[in-house]
Amino acid sequence: MSARAIDIAGLYVAERARLRRLVRRLVKNRTTAEDLVQQAFVKLIDNDARSDVADIPAYLAVTVRNLALNHVRDLARRSEVAL
């Protein structure tokens, strides 16, 4: 296991609960909140410029909030179309 993988794993363990609480307030669903937190970490791993991120926990909080807001917006759009 590389040092980067260990750092990501440690960061996930340290930040997961906080991020999940943040997102759950917006989406009101535990499973969706967990999925969005995982998506935020995937974005962090895929981000080639992660060395430019000065505050990774803040980056994750903003990312997960934006994912949650997109999810809520998409649900609202789907419900408008269903009517």
N, C-alpha and C positions, 0 to 999 in steps of 0.2 A: 504494500500500500504506500502510495507516495505521500510526501508531506502535505501537499495540497489537499489530497483526499482526507487526510486526518483533520486538517483545519476545517474543511467543509463539514465533516461529520461532527466535530466539536461545536462548530457554529450552529449547526442544525439542532443539536441537543440543547444548547444554551438559549436559542432564540425561538424555537418552535412554539412553546406555550404562549409567550408574549404576542407573537404574530397571530396565532390562532385566535386569541382573545380579541385582538384588534379587528380582525376580519369577521369574526362571528357576530360582533355588534352590528356590522353592516349587512351581512347576508342572512343572519338568523337561522343558520343551518350548520351543524357541526361537521358533517361530511364534506359539504362544499367548502367550508373554511379550511379544513385539512388539505383538500385538493388545491386550493389557491395558494396555501403556504408552500406546498410542494412545487407548484408551478414557479413561484418566486425563486426558490432555490435552483430550479432548473435554469431559469433565466440568468442567475448569478454564475452558474457553472458554464453556461454557453457564452457568457459575455467575455469577448476577447479583451476588453479594456478594463477588466476588473482590477488591474493594478493601479488604475487611475482613480478608483473609488477610495476616498479618504476615510469614510465612515460606513463600513459594510452593514452594521445593524440598521443604520438610518436608511441606507439604500434598499435593504430588504423591506423595511416598514413602508417606504414610499411605493415600492413595487407591488407589495401585497395589497396595499390600499387601492392602488390604481386597478389591479386585477379585480378586486371586489366591486369597485364602482362600475367597471365594465360589465361585470356579471349582473349586477342589479339593473343596469341600463338595458342590457340585452333581454333580461326577463320581462321588463316593462314593455319593451318593443314587441316581444312575442305575444304578450297578453293583449296588446292593442290589435295585433293582426288577427288573433283568435276571435275577437269580438266581431 
